[in-house]
Amino acid sequence: MSELPGAGFFANVRQLLATLLETAEVRLQLLGTELEQEKRRVFAALVLAAVALVCLALALVMLSVLVLLIFWDSYRVFAACALVLLFGSSGAYLLYRAKQTLSAPSGLFEHSLAELQRDRAKD
């Protein structure tokens, strides 16, 4: 009889709050981990893309010079115009694809949302 009638209720409320806080902490840690993984993935992709772009730019310059040297005597203006059209249309298409890629959803926070849905299903 040393226990007060309301003491059990408050202990249960404290236990429930502690459990809720622990669950929120775990979810925030998962969210932080996903953000870190996404940041590292994007950074690695950007570095690789930058190096690839430099290599491709050098290759295109060398190809352009080669084409112009091959057609120097007879069709040099035509060859230069053809290269401008080829590179211009390729650049426009790549910009269009980049815009489409950036506007598409990336699946960020997919694991966190799935975990929250599993929590709701348990209730």
N, C-alpha and C positions, 0 to 999 in steps of 0.2 A: 504494500500500500504506500510505498515511498514515492511511487510515480504519480505525477499529477495527471488528471484526465486529458489535458490539452498537450502534454509533453510529447506524446506519440505522434500527434498530428504535425507539430512543428518539426520534429525530427524527420518525418517523412517529407515535408516540404523542403527542408534543408538538403536532404538526400536527392530529391528531384532536381533542385536548383544546381547542385553539384554535378549531377549527371548531365544536365543540359549544358552547363558551362564546359564540361569536358568534351561533349560532343561538338560544340561550337569550336572549341580549340582544335580538335582533330580536323574538322572541316576546313578551318583557316590554314592549318599546316598543309593539308592536301592542296588547297588553292595556291598557296605560296610555292609549293613544289612544282605544280603545273605551270605557273608563271615562269619560274626559273628554267624549266625544261624548254618552254616555248621560246624564251629569250635566247637561250644558247643555240637552239635549232635555227632560229632566224639569223643570228649573228654568223654562224658557220655557213649558212647558205649565202649570205651576203658577201662574205670573204671569198668563197668559191666563185660566185658570180662575178665579182670584181676582177679576179685573176683571169677568169675565162673571157671576160669582155676585153681585157687588155690583149690577150693572145689573139682573139678573133679580130680585133681592130688592126693589129699588126699584120695578120694574114690577109685581111681585106686590102690594106694599103699595098702590100706586096703583089697581090693578085691584080690590082688595078694598074700598077706600074708594069707588070708583065703583059697584060692585055694591051696597054697603050704602046709598049715597045714592039709587040708583035705586029700591030696594025699601024705603025708610025708612018709608013710611006703611003699607004693607000686609003685607009678608012679611019684615021685617028679621031676625027670629030664624031663620026658615027659611033665608034667604040667608047669614047668619053660619054656621049649621050646615053648609050645603052647602060653603062655602069652607073650613071646618075639615076636613071629610072629603076634599075635593079636595086640599088642600095636604098633609094628613097621609098620604094614600095615595100621593101623588106622592113625598113624601120617603122613605117606607118603600121604595118601588120603587127609587128612585135609590140608597139605601144598599145594597140587595140587589145591584144591578148593579155598584156600586163594589167590593163584596166579591168578586164573581165576577171582575171585571177584575184585581184585585190578586192573586188566587190563580192566575190563568192565567200560564203561562211567557211571558217577555218577549223571548226570543231574545238575551239578553245573552251576550256572548262567542261569538257565532255564527261570526264571522270567524276568531277564534283557534282554535276547535275545528276548523273546516274546514281551516285551515292545518296543524294538527297531524295531521289525517287524511291530508292530501296527503303530509306528510313520512313517515308510516308506510307509505303506498302506494309511495313511492320505494324504501324499504329492501327 
